[in-house]
Amino acid sequence: MIKWKKIISLLLLFSYSIITNAQDKNNGTDNVMRSSGRIYVVVAVILVILIGLILYIVRLDRKISKLEKQQ
């Protein structure tokens, strides 16, 4: 139990350092993506993937519910 607590706390500390480094404003990739219009393509692809996953889960839930009612 103590070993798991140490591992979890270590992972939380690592994730905190990653989050703080991700907020660095000196990286210019976001400006390059915005200026060339690629950021909108990336956002559109992410939205299509998320909508597809949500629709798949809803459809799967309906099928499972239908099978449960039949039994």
mmCIF file as gemmi writes it, N, C-alpha and C atoms, coordinates in Angstrom:
data_model
loop_
_atom_site.group_PDB
_atom_site.id
_atom_site.type_symbol
_atom_site.label_atom_id
_atom_site.label_alt_id
_atom_site.label_comp_id
_atom_site.label_asym_id
_atom_site.label_entity_id
_atom_site.label_seq_id
_atom_site.pdbx_PDB_ins_code
_atom_site.Cartn_x
_atom_site.Cartn_y
_atom_site.Cartn_z
_atom_site.occupancy
_atom_site.B_iso_or_equiv
_atom_site.pdbx_formal_charge
_atom_site.auth_seq_id
_atom_site.auth_asym_id
_atom_site.pdbx_PDB_model_num
ATOM 1 N N . MET Axp A 1 ? 0.824 -1.198 0 1 0 ? 1 A 1
ATOM 2 C CA . MET Axp A 1 ? 0 0 0 1 0 ? 1 A 1
ATOM 3 C C . MET Axp A 1 ? 0.865 1.258 0 1 0 ? 1 A 1
ATOM 4 N N . ILE Axp A 2 ? 1.92 1.225 0.795 1 0 ? 2 A 1
ATOM 5 C CA . ILE Axp A 2 ? 2.801 2.383 0.866 1 0 ? 2 A 1
ATOM 6 C C . ILE Axp A 2 ? 3.525 2.566 -0.457 1 0 ? 2 A 1
ATOM 7 N N . LYS Axp A 3 ? 3.866 1.453 -1.112 1 0 ? 3 A 1
ATOM 8 C CA . LYS Axp A 3 ? 4.557 1.526 -2.394 1 0 ? 3 A 1
ATOM 9 C C . LYS Axp A 3 ? 3.684 2.23 -3.431 1 0 ? 3 A 1
ATOM 10 N N . TRP Axp A 4 ? 2.373 1.925 -3.451 1 0 ? 4 A 1
ATOM 11 C CA . TRP Axp A 4 ? 1.463 2.554 -4.404 1 0 ? 4 A 1
ATOM 12 C C . TRP Axp A 4 ? 1.342 4.047 -4.127 1 0 ? 4 A 1
ATOM 13 N N . LYS Axp A 5 ? 1.329 4.421 -2.857 1 0 ? 5 A 1
ATOM 14 C CA . LYS Axp A 5 ? 1.24 5.836 -2.513 1 0 ? 5 A 1
ATOM 15 C C . LYS Axp A 5 ? 2.467 6.592 -3.001 1 0 ? 5 A 1
ATOM 16 N N . LYS Axp A 6 ? 3.626 5.971 -2.88 1 0 ? 6 A 1
ATOM 17 C CA . LYS Axp A 6 ? 4.85 6.61 -3.353 1 0 ? 6 A 1
ATOM 18 C C . LYS Axp A 6 ? 4.831 6.754 -4.869 1 0 ? 6 A 1
ATOM 19 N N . ILE Axp A 7 ? 4.374 5.728 -5.55 1 0 ? 7 A 1
ATOM 20 C CA . ILE Axp A 7 ? 4.323 5.772 -7.013 1 0 ? 7 A 1
ATOM 21 C C . ILE Axp A 7 ? 3.338 6.833 -7.479 1 0 ? 7 A 1
ATOM 22 N N . ILE Axp A 8 ? 2.177 6.896 -6.859 1 0 ? 8 A 1
ATOM 23 C CA . ILE Axp A 8 ? 1.164 7.879 -7.245 1 0 ? 8 A 1
ATOM 24 C C . ILE Axp A 8 ? 1.652 9.289 -6.973 1 0 ? 8 A 1
ATOM 25 N N . SER Axp A 9 ? 2.279 9.503 -5.81 1 0 ? 9 A 1
ATOM 26 C CA . SER Axp A 9 ? 2.769 10.85 -5.515 1 0 ? 9 A 1
ATOM 27 C C . SER Axp A 9 ? 3.894 11.247 -6.465 1 0 ? 9 A 1
ATOM 28 N N . LEU Axp A 10 ? 4.733 10.298 -6.856 1 0 ? 10 A 1
ATOM 29 C CA . LEU Axp A 10 ? 5.798 10.585 -7.809 1 0 ? 10 A 1
ATOM 30 C C . LEU Axp A 10 ? 5.224 10.948 -9.177 1 0 ? 10 A 1
ATOM 31 N N . LEU Axp A 11 ? 4.206 10.22 -9.615 1 0 ? 11 A 1
ATOM 32 C CA . LEU Axp A 11 ? 3.558 10.533 -10.888 1 0 ? 11 A 1
ATOM 33 C C . LEU Axp A 11 ? 2.885 11.897 -10.858 1 0 ? 11 A 1
ATOM 34 N N . LEU Axp A 12 ? 2.266 12.243 -9.739 1 0 ? 12 A 1
ATOM 35 C CA . LEU Axp A 12 ? 1.641 13.556 -9.613 1 0 ? 12 A 1
ATOM 36 C C . LEU Axp A 12 ? 2.671 14.676 -9.678 1 0 ? 12 A 1
ATOM 37 N N . LEU Axp A 13 ? 3.817 14.466 -9.048 1 0 ? 13 A 1
ATOM 38 C CA . LEU Axp A 13 ? 4.867 15.478 -9.114 1 0 ? 13 A 1
ATOM 39 C C . LEU Axp A 13 ? 5.393 15.635 -10.533 1 0 ? 13 A 1
ATOM 40 N N . PHE Axp A 14 ? 5.58 14.521 -11.241 1 0 ? 14 A 1
ATOM 41 C CA . PHE Axp A 14 ? 6.033 14.595 -12.625 1 0 ? 14 A 1
ATOM 42 C C . PHE Axp A 14 ? 5.005 15.291 -13.505 1 0 ? 14 A 1
ATOM 43 N N . SER Axp A 15 ? 3.733 14.972 -13.296 1 0 ? 15 A 1
ATOM 44 C CA . SER Axp A 15 ? 2.702 15.602 -14.12 1 0 ? 15 A 1
ATOM 45 C C . SER Axp A 15 ? 2.625 17.099 -13.844 1 0 ? 15 A 1
ATOM 46 N N . TYR Axp A 16 ? 2.871 17.505 -12.614 1 0 ? 16 A 1
ATOM 47 C CA . TYR Axp A 16 ? 2.864 18.929 -12.293 1 0 ? 16 A 1
ATOM 48 C C . TYR Axp A 16 ? 3.987 19.65 -13.032 1 0 ? 16 A 1
ATOM 49 N N . SER Axp A 17 ? 5.16 19.046 -13.092 1 0 ? 17 A 1
ATOM 50 C CA . SER Axp A 17 ? 6.263 19.692 -13.796 1 0 ? 17 A 1
ATOM 51 C C . SER Axp A 17 ? 6.006 19.748 -15.295 1 0 ? 17 A 1
ATOM 52 N N . ILE Axp A 18 ? 5.356 18.735 -15.842 1 0 ? 18 A 1
ATOM 53 C CA . ILE Axp A 18 ? 5.028 18.739 -17.272 1 0 ? 18 A 1
ATOM 54 C C . ILE Axp A 18 ? 4.011 19.827 -17.575 1 0 ? 18 A 1
ATOM 55 N N . ILE Axp A 19 ? 3.015 19.983 -16.711 1 0 ? 19 A 1
ATOM 56 C CA . ILE Axp A 19 ? 1.985 20.998 -16.924 1 0 ? 19 A 1
ATOM 57 C C . ILE Axp A 19 ? 2.593 22.396 -16.871 1 0 ? 19 A 1
ATOM 58 N N . THR Axp A 20 ? 3.485 22.637 -15.916 1 0 ? 20 A 1
ATOM 59 C CA . THR Axp A 20 ? 4.075 23.969 -15.814 1 0 ? 20 A 1
ATOM 60 C C . THR Axp A 20 ? 4.981 24.262 -17.004 1 0 ? 20 A 1
ATOM 61 N N . ASN Axp A 21 ? 5.664 23.26 -17.532 1 0 ? 21 A 1
ATOM 62 C CA . ASN Axp A 21 ? 6.501 23.472 -18.709 1 0 ? 21 A 1
ATOM 63 C C . ASN Axp A 21 ? 5.663 23.646 -19.96 1 0 ? 21 A 1
ATOM 64 N N . ALA Axp A 22 ? 4.488 23.066 -20.004 1 0 ? 22 A 1
ATOM 65 C CA . ALA Axp A 22 ? 3.626 23.182 -21.175 1 0 ? 22 A 1
ATOM 66 C C . ALA Axp A 22 ? 3.065 24.59 -21.319 1 0 ? 22 A 1
ATOM 67 N N . GLN Axp A 23 ? 3.105 25.372 -20.257 1 0 ? 23 A 1
ATOM 68 C CA . GLN Axp A 23 ? 2.565 26.719 -20.296 1 0 ? 23 A 1
ATOM 69 C C . GLN Axp A 23 ? 3.62 27.757 -20.665 1 0 ? 23 A 1
ATOM 70 N N . ASP Axp A 24 ? 4.747 27.307 -21.165 1 0 ? 24 A 1
ATOM 71 C CA . ASP Axp A 24 ? 5.821 28.207 -21.556 1 0 ? 24 A 1
ATOM 72 C C . ASP Axp A 24 ? 5.393 29.023 -22.772 1 0 ? 24 A 1
ATOM 73 N N . LYS Axp A 25 ? 5.528 30.324 -22.699 1 0 ? 25 A 1
ATOM 74 C CA . LYS Axp A 25 ? 5.076 31.211 -23.772 1 0 ? 25 A 1
ATOM 75 C C . LYS Axp A 25 ? 6.141 31.412 -24.85 1 0 ? 25 A 1
ATOM 76 N N . ASN Axp A 26 ? 7.347 30.927 -24.651 1 0 ? 26 A 1
ATOM 77 C CA . ASN Axp A 26 ? 8.425 31.171 -25.606 1 0 ? 26 A 1
ATOM 78 C C . ASN Axp A 26 ? 8.364 30.274 -26.827 1 0 ? 26 A 1
ATOM 79 N N . ASN Axp A 27 ? 7.544 29.259 -26.79 1 0 ? 27 A 1
ATOM 80 C CA . ASN Axp A 27 ? 7.439 28.339 -27.912 1 0 ? 27 A 1
ATOM 81 C C . ASN Axp A 27 ? 6.602 28.988 -29.012 1 0 ? 27 A 1
ATOM 82 N N . GLY Axp A 28 ? 7.115 29.036 -30.239 1 0 ? 28 A 1
ATOM 83 C CA . GLY Axp A 28 ? 6.434 29.742 -31.305 1 0 ? 28 A 1
ATOM 84 C C . GLY Axp A 28 ? 5.581 28.886 -32.198 1 0 ? 28 A 1
ATOM 85 N N . THR Axp A 29 ? 5.396 27.609 -31.859 1 0 ? 29 A 1
ATOM 86 C CA . THR Axp A 29 ? 4.628 26.736 -32.746 1 0 ? 29 A 1
ATOM 87 C C . THR Axp A 29 ? 3.159 27.129 -32.808 1 0 ? 29 A 1
ATOM 88 N N . ASP Axp A 30 ? 2.618 27.659 -31.726 1 0 ? 30 A 1
ATOM 89 C CA . ASP Axp A 30 ? 1.211 28.058 -31.768 1 0 ? 30 A 1
ATOM 90 C C . ASP Axp A 30 ? 1.002 29.24 -32.706 1 0 ? 30 A 1
ATOM 91 N N . ASN Axp A 31 ? 1.948 30.165 -32.752 1 0 ? 31 A 1
ATOM 92 C CA . ASN Axp A 31 ? 1.83 31.3 -33.669 1 0 ? 31 A 1
ATOM 93 C C . ASN Axp A 31 ? 1.961 30.853 -35.117 1 0 ? 31 A 1
ATOM 94 N N . VAL Axp A 32 ? 2.836 29.896 -35.378 1 0 ? 32 A 1
ATOM 95 C CA . VAL Axp A 32 ? 3.008 29.386 -36.734 1 0 ? 32 A 1
ATOM 96 C C . VAL Axp A 32 ? 1.739 28.683 -37.192 1 0 ? 32 A 1
ATOM 97 N N . MET Axp A 33 ? 1.142 27.89 -36.3 1 0 ? 33 A 1
ATOM 98 C CA . MET Axp A 33 ? -0.079 27.165 -36.643 1 0 ? 33 A 1
ATOM 99 C C . MET Axp A 33 ? -1.232 28.139 -36.905 1 0 ? 33 A 1
ATOM 100 N N . ARG Axp A 34 ? -1.324 29.199 -36.121 1 0 ? 34 A 1
ATOM 101 C CA . ARG Axp A 34 ? -2.407 30.177 -36.32 1 0 ? 34 A 1
ATOM 102 C C . ARG Axp A 34 ? -2.2 30.982 -37.586 1 0 ? 34 A 1
ATOM 103 N N . SER Axp A 35 ? -0.981 31.38 -37.845 1 0 ? 35 A 1
ATOM 104 C CA . SER Axp A 35 ? -0.74 32.247 -38.997 1 0 ? 35 A 1
ATOM 105 C C . SER Axp A 35 ? -0.97 31.515 -40.313 1 0 ? 35 A 1
ATOM 106 N N . SER Axp A 36 ? -0.698 30.223 -40.343 1 0 ? 36 A 1
ATOM 107 C CA . SER Axp A 36 ? -0.89 29.486 -41.592 1 0 ? 36 A 1
ATOM 108 C C . SER Axp A 36 ? -2.284 28.873 -41.695 1 0 ? 36 A 1
ATOM 109 N N . GLY Axp A 37 ? -3.079 28.963 -40.636 1 0 ? 37 A 1
ATOM 110 C CA . GLY Axp A 37 ? -4.439 28.445 -40.668 1 0 ? 37 A 1
ATOM 111 C C . GLY Axp A 37 ? -4.525 26.957 -40.372 1 0 ? 37 A 1
ATOM 112 N N . ARG Axp A 38 ? -3.441 26.346 -40.006 1 0 ? 38 A 1
ATOM 113 C CA . ARG Axp A 38 ? -3.443 24.906 -39.723 1 0 ? 38 A 1
ATOM 114 C C . ARG Axp A 38 ? -4.134 24.565 -38.411 1 0 ? 38 A 1
ATOM 115 N N . ILE Axp A 39 ? -4.182 25.507 -37.494 1 0 ? 39 A 1
ATOM 116 C CA . ILE Axp A 39 ? -4.789 25.239 -36.198 1 0 ? 39 A 1
ATOM 117 C C . ILE Axp A 39 ? -6.262 24.884 -36.357 1 0 ? 39 A 1
ATOM 118 N N . TYR Axp A 40 ? -6.917 25.48 -37.339 1 0 ? 40 A 1
ATOM 119 C CA . TYR Axp A 40 ? -8.335 25.191 -37.552 1 0 ? 40 A 1
ATOM 120 C C . TYR Axp A 40 ? -8.532 23.781 -38.097 1 0 ? 40 A 1
ATOM 121 N N . VAL Axp A 41 ? -7.582 23.319 -38.885 1 0 ? 41 A 1
ATOM 122 C CA . VAL Axp A 41 ? -7.64 21.945 -39.387 1 0 ? 41 A 1
ATOM 123 C C . VAL Axp A 41 ? -7.468 20.968 -38.241 1 0 ? 41 A 1
ATOM 124 N N . VAL Axp A 42 ? -6.535 21.267 -37.354 1 0 ? 42 A 1
ATOM 125 C CA . VAL Axp A 42 ? -6.293 20.396 -36.199 1 0 ? 42 A 1
ATOM 126 C C . VAL Axp A 42 ? -7.522 20.343 -35.308 1 0 ? 42 A 1
ATOM 127 N N . VAL Axp A 43 ? -8.117 21.488 -35.036 1 0 ? 43 A 1
ATOM 128 C CA . VAL Axp A 43 ? -9.314 21.535 -34.192 1 0 ? 43 A 1
ATOM 129 C C . VAL Axp A 43 ? -10.459 20.781 -34.858 1 0 ? 43 A 1
ATOM 130 N N . ALA Axp A 44 ? -10.603 20.933 -36.163 1 0 ? 44 A 1
ATOM 131 C CA . ALA Axp A 44 ? -11.678 20.237 -36.879 1 0 ? 44 A 1
ATOM 132 C C . ALA Axp A 44 ? -11.491 18.725 -36.82 1 0 ? 44 A 1
ATOM 133 N N . VAL Axp A 45 ? -10.266 18.259 -36.984 1 0 ? 45 A 1
ATOM 134 C CA . VAL Axp A 45 ? -10.002 16.816 -36.925 1 0 ? 45 A 1
ATOM 135 C C . VAL Axp A 45 ? -10.291 16.276 -35.529 1 0 ? 45 A 1
ATOM 136 N N . ILE Axp A 46 ? -9.877 17.001 -34.514 1 0 ? 46 A 1
ATOM 137 C CA . ILE Axp A 46 ? -10.132 16.561 -33.135 1 0 ? 46 A 1
ATOM 138 C C . ILE Axp A 46 ? -11.635 16.511 -32.863 1 0 ? 46 A 1
ATOM 139 N N . LEU Axp A 47 ? -12.373 17.513 -33.327 1 0 ? 47 A 1
ATOM 140 C CA . LEU Axp A 47 ? -13.83 17.52 -33.127 1 0 ? 47 A 1
ATOM 141 C C . LEU Axp A 47 ? -14.506 16.362 -33.849 1 0 ? 47 A 1
ATOM 142 N N . VAL Axp A 48 ? -14.061 16.065 -35.069 1 0 ? 48 A 1
ATOM 143 C CA . VAL Axp A 48 ? -14.649 14.951 -35.814 1 0 ? 48 A 1
ATOM 144 C C . VAL Axp A 48 ? -14.391 13.634 -35.08 1 0 ? 48 A 1
ATOM 145 N N . ILE Axp A 49 ? -13.193 13.463 -34.568 1 0 ? 49 A 1
ATOM 146 C CA . ILE Axp A 49 ? -12.87 12.232 -33.832 1 0 ? 49 A 1
ATOM 147 C C . ILE Axp A 49 ? -13.716 12.121 -32.574 1 0 ? 49 A 1
ATOM 148 N N . LEU Axp A 50 ? -13.833 13.208 -31.813 1 0 ? 50 A 1
ATOM 149 C CA . LEU Axp A 50 ? -14.629 13.172 -30.58 1 0 ? 50 A 1
ATOM 150 C C . LEU Axp A 50 ? -16.107 12.924 -30.861 1 0 ? 50 A 1
ATOM 151 N N . ILE Axp A 51 ? -16.648 13.565 -31.879 1 0 ? 51 A 1
ATOM 152 C CA . ILE Axp A 51 ? -18.051 13.343 -32.232 1 0 ? 51 A 1
ATOM 153 C C . ILE Axp A 51 ? -18.267 11.903 -32.668 1 0 ? 51 A 1
ATOM 154 N N . GLY Axp A 52 ? -17.328 11.363 -33.434 1 0 ? 52 A 1
ATOM 155 C CA . GLY Axp A 52 ? -17.425 9.965 -33.849 1 0 ? 52 A 1
ATOM 156 C C . GLY Axp A 52 ? -17.405 9.014 -32.67 1 0 ? 52 A 1
ATOM 157 N N . LEU Axp A 53 ? -16.532 9.272 -31.706 1 0 ? 53 A 1
ATOM 158 C CA . LEU Axp A 53 ? -16.471 8.421 -30.511 1 0 ? 53 A 1
ATOM 159 C C . LEU Axp A 53 ? -17.759 8.504 -29.699 1 0 ? 53 A 1
ATOM 160 N N . ILE Axp A 54 ? -18.283 9.707 -29.556 1 0 ? 54 A 1
ATOM 161 C CA . ILE Axp A 54 ? -19.526 9.87 -28.789 1 0 ? 54 A 1
ATOM 162 C C . ILE Axp A 54 ? -20.68 9.149 -29.473 1 0 ? 54 A 1
ATOM 163 N N . LEU Axp A 55 ? -20.784 9.3 -30.784 1 0 ? 55 A 1
ATOM 164 C CA . LEU Axp A 55 ? -21.852 8.605 -31.513 1 0 ? 55 A 1
ATOM 165 C C . LEU Axp A 55 ? -21.703 7.093 -31.418 1 0 ? 55 A 1
ATOM 166 N N . TYR Axp A 56 ? -20.474 6.596 -31.488 1 0 ? 56 A 1
ATOM 167 C CA . TYR Axp A 56 ? -20.235 5.163 -31.365 1 0 ? 56 A 1
ATOM 168 C C . TYR Axp A 56 ? -20.658 4.654 -29.985 1 0 ? 56 A 1
ATOM 169 N N . ILE Axp A 57 ? -20.339 5.398 -28.94 1 0 ? 57 A 1
ATOM 170 C CA . ILE Axp A 57 ? -20.697 4.973 -27.584 1 0 ? 57 A 1
ATOM 171 C C . ILE Axp A 57 ? -22.208 4.985 -27.394 1 0 ? 57 A 1
ATOM 172 N N . VAL Axp A 58 ? -22.868 6.005 -27.903 1 0 ? 58 A 1
ATOM 173 C CA . VAL Axp A 58 ? -24.338 6.079 -27.779 1 0 ? 58 A 1
ATOM 174 C C . VAL Axp A 58 ? -24.986 4.917 -28.525 1 0 ? 58 A 1
ATOM 175 N N . ARG Axp A 59 ? -24.506 4.647 -29.727 1 0 ? 59 A 1
ATOM 176 C CA . ARG Axp A 59 ? -25.062 3.551 -30.522 1 0 ? 59 A 1
ATOM 177 C C . ARG Axp A 59 ? -24.829 2.199 -29.85 1 0 ? 59 A 1
ATOM 178 N N . LEU Axp A 60 ? -23.649 2.026 -29.307 1 0 ? 60 A 1
ATOM 179 C CA . LEU Axp A 60 ? -23.324 0.782 -28.609 1 0 ? 60 A 1
ATOM 180 C C . LEU Axp A 60 ? -24.185 0.612 -27.363 1 0 ? 60 A 1
ATOM 181 N N . ASP Axp A 61 ? -24.435 1.706 -26.651 1 0 ? 61 A 1
ATOM 182 C CA . ASP Axp A 61 ? -25.276 1.648 -25.462 1 0 ? 61 A 1
ATOM 183 C C . ASP Axp A 61 ? -26.702 1.256 -25.822 1 0 ? 61 A 1
ATOM 184 N N . ARG Axp A 62 ? -27.201 1.785 -26.923 1 0 ? 62 A 1
ATOM 185 C CA . ARG Axp A 62 ? -28.56 1.421 -27.355 1 0 ? 62 A 1
ATOM 186 C C . ARG Axp A 62 ? -28.639 -0.052 -27.726 1 0 ? 62 A 1
ATOM 187 N N . LYS Axp A 63 ? -27.624 -0.564 -28.405 1 0 ? 63 A 1
ATOM 188 C CA . LYS Axp A 63 ? -27.626 -1.98 -28.774 1 0 ? 63 A 1
ATOM 189 C C . LYS Axp A 63 ? -27.578 -2.87 -27.534 1 0 ? 63 A 1
ATOM 190 N N . ILE Axp A 64 ? -26.765 -2.49 -26.57 1 0 ? 64 A 1
ATOM 191 C CA . ILE Axp A 64 ? -26.662 -3.283 -25.341 1 0 ? 64 A 1
ATOM 192 C C . ILE Axp A 64 ? -27.974 -3.244 -24.572 1 0 ? 64 A 1
ATOM 193 N N . SER Axp A 65 ? -28.587 -2.069 -24.5 1 0 ? 65 A 1
ATOM 194 C CA . SER Axp A 65 ? -29.881 -1.965 -23.817 1 0 ? 65 A 1
ATOM 195 C C . SER Axp A 65 ? -30.938 -2.82 -24.497 1 0 ? 65 A 1
ATOM 196 N N . LYS Axp A 66 ? -30.925 -2.839 -25.814 1 0 ? 66 A 1
ATOM 197 C CA . LYS Axp A 66 ? -31.889 -3.646 -26.57 1 0 ? 66 A 1
ATOM 198 C C . LYS Axp A 66 ? -31.678 -5.127 -26.304 1 0 ? 66 A 1
ATOM 199 N N . LEU Axp A 67 ? -30.427 -5.565 -26.249 1 0 ? 67 A 1
ATOM 200 C CA . LEU Axp A 67 ? -30.126 -6.97 -25.96 1 0 ? 67 A 1
ATOM 201 C C . LEU Axp A 67 ? -30.519 -7.34 -24.533 1 0 ? 67 A 1
ATOM 202 N N . GLU Axp A 68 ? -30.334 -6.42 -23.589 1 0 ? 68 A 1
ATOM 203 C CA . GLU Axp A 68 ? -30.713 -6.685 -22.208 1 0 ? 68 A 1
ATOM 204 C C . GLU Axp A 68 ? -32.227 -6.825 -22.063 1 0 ? 68 A 1
ATOM 205 N N . LYS Axp A 69 ? -32.982 -6.046 -22.832 1 0 ? 69 A 1
ATOM 206 C CA . LYS Axp A 69 ? -34.433 -6.134 -22.767 1 0 ? 69 A 1
ATOM 207 C C . LYS Axp A 69 ? -34.946 -7.446 -23.358 1 0 ? 69 A 1
ATOM 208 N N . GLN Axp A 70 ? -34.241 -7.965 -24.354 1 0 ? 70 A 1
ATOM 209 C CA . GLN Axp A 70 ? -34.655 -9.213 -24.984 1 0 ? 70 A 1
ATOM 210 C C . GLN Axp A 70 ? -34.462 -10.4 -24.037 1 0 ? 70 A 1
ATOM 211 N N . GLN Axp A 71 ? -33.501 -10.329 -23.17 1 0 ? 71 A 1
ATOM 212 C CA . GLN Axp A 71 ? -33.264 -11.455 -22.265 1 0 ? 71 A 1
ATOM 213 C C . GLN Axp A 71 ? -34.095 -11.332 -21.08 1 0 ? 71 A 1
